[in-house]
Amino acid sequence: MAIRKNNKSFMLIEYPLTLNEMEQMSLDFPKTERTYYDYAFKALKKVMKKDERIYSFNVADPKLTKTGFIVVAESSLIFLTLKMGLFGGADSEIVKYKDIKSVDFDLAPNPFGMAQMNLGMIYLEMKGMLGSKKRTIRNIPEENLDNVVESLRNKIK
């Protein structure tokens, strides 16, 4: 694992790494930002094995109205949605790689010029009860979009 710090708020992370290694790196984030990662790590500990590797960990909107993270893990794709409010926390949703038929991506059009959010989008076609169903994950940072799509496509082969 190689981590190179550019400054106090930006790090370059080389994947794959474990959840424990991610937790250690989060100590370098500012406290307010670290709180969201702590919620995510607690939820991931419930659904991931201790030695399971993470191939991508990014901010995303797994549901249309919910903010959270998308985690490309060794055995499955994990969506984390943050619960806001007094107590906070995160919910996890697991998608097995064998249930994903195809992965595509796009950049959201922005009619107003400067974006107020990240423009990356991933389109998943998944096996359903009758035929297939489609799912869109929004708000992925453009600079990380290629890495997320590549790691997902490698996992579903």
C-alpha positions in Angstrom: 0.0 0.0 0.0 1.4 3.4 -1.0 -0.1 6.6 0.4 1.4 9.9 -0.7 0.2 13.0 1.0 0.0 16.1 -1.1 -1.2 18.3 1.7 -3.4 17.9 4.8 -6.7 17.5 2.9 -5.7 15.5 -0.2 -4.2 12.0 -0.4 -3.4 9.7 -3.3 -4.5 6.2 -2.4 -3.4 3.1 -4.2 -5.9 0.3 -4.1 -6.5 -2.5 -3.1 -6.5 -2.1 0.6 -8.3 -3.4 3.7 -10.9 -1.7 5.8 -8.5 -1.3 8.7 -6.0 0.5 6.4 -8.8 2.8 5.3 -9.7 3.6 8.9 -6.1 4.5 9.7 -6.0 6.9 6.7 -9.2 8.6 7.8 -7.5 10.0 10.9 -5.8 12.5 8.5 -9.1 14.0 7.4 -10.7 17.0 9.2 -13.0 16.0 12.0 -16.3 17.0 10.3 -15.4 15.0 7.2 -14.1 12.0 9.2 -17.5 11.7 10.9 -19.2 10.5 7.7 -16.4 8.1 7.0 -16.7 6.7 10.6 -20.4 6.0 9.9 -19.5 4.2 6.7 -16.8 2.1 8.3 -19.2 1.0 11.1 -21.7 -0.2 8.4 -19.0 -1.9 6.4 -17.7 -3.8 9.4 -21.1 -5.5 9.5 -21.1 -6.7 5.9 -17.4 -7.2 5.0 -15.0 -9.9 6.1 -12.0 -8.7 8.1 -9.4 -9.5 5.4 -11.5 -8.5 2.4 -9.9 -6.1 0.0 -11.4 -2.8 -1.2 -10.8 -1.9 -4.9 -12.6 1.5 -4.9 -14.2 3.7 -2.2 -16.0 6.8 -3.5 -18.6 9.4 -2.6 -21.8 8.8 -4.6 -25.6 9.0 -4.5 -26.7 5.3 -4.5 -30.4 6.4 -4.5 -31.9 9.4 -6.0 -32.4 11.3 -2.8 -29.7 9.8 -0.6 -26.1 10.6 -0.3 -23.4 8.0 0.6 -20.6 5.9 -0.8 -20.0 3.2 -3.4 -17.6 0.5 -2.4 -16.1 -2.0 -4.9 -15.1 -4.8 -2.6 -13.6 -8.2 -3.3 -16.8 -10.2 -3.1 -19.6 -7.7 -3.8 -20.6 -4.1 -4.7 -21.7 -2.2 -1.6 -23.9 0.9 -1.5 -23.8 2.9 1.7 -26.5 5.5 2.3 -26.0 8.0 5.1 -28.8 8.5 7.6 -28.9 12.2 8.7 -30.4 13.5 11.8 -29.6 13.4 15.5 -28.0 10.0 15.7 -26.6 9.6 12.2 -25.3 6.3 10.8 -25.3 4.5 7.5 -27.3 1.7 5.8 -25.7 -0.8 3.5 -27.0 -2.5 0.4 -25.1 -5.4 -1.1 -25.1 -6.3 -4.8 -23.4 -9.5 -5.9 -21.2 -9.2 -9.0 -22.9 -12.2 -10.6 -26.1 -10.2 -10.7 -24.6 -7.3 -12.7 -25.0 -7.8 -16.4 -23.3 -4.6 -17.7 -21.7 -1.3 -16.5 -21.7 1.9 -18.4 -21.0 5.6 -17.4 -21.7 9.1 -18.5 -21.2 12.7 -17.4 -24.3 14.5 -16.5 -25.1 17.6 -18.6 -24.9 20.8 -16.7 -27.0 23.6 -18.3 -25.9 26.2 -15.7 -22.1 26.2 -16.2 -20.4 25.5 -12.9 -21.6 22.4 -11.1 -22.9 22.3 -7.6 -22.3 18.5 -7.5 -20.1 15.9 -9.1 -21.1 15.0 -12.6 -20.1 11.4 -12.9 -22.9 8.8 -13.4 -22.7 4.9 -13.5 -25.5 2.9 -15.1 -25.8 -0.7 -14.0 -27.9 -3.3 -15.7 -28.8 -6.1 -13.2 -30.6 -9.3 -13.3 -34.2 -9.0 -12.1 -37.1 -11.4 -11.4 -38.4 -10.9 -15.0 -35.7 -9.7 -17.3 -33.4 -7.0 -16.1 -33.5 -3.8 -14.1 -31.5 -0.7 -14.5 -29.9 1.4 -11.7 -28.2 4.8 -11.9 -25.6 5.9 -9.4 -25.0 9.7 -9.5 -22.7 12.3 -8.0 -19.4 10.4 -8.5 -16.4 12.7 -8.8 -15.3 12.9 -12.4 -11.6 12.3 -11.6 -12.5 8.9 -9.9 -15.1 7.8 -12.4 -12.7 5.9 -14.7 -11.2 4.0 -11.8 -14.6 3.0 -10.4 -15.9 1.8 -13.8 -12.7 -0.1 -14.5 -12.7 -1.9 -11.2 -16.4 -2.8 -11.6 -15.9 -4.2 -15.1 -12.9 -6.3 -13.9 -15.1 -7.8 -11.2 -18.0 -8.8 -13.4 -15.9 -10.5 -16.0 
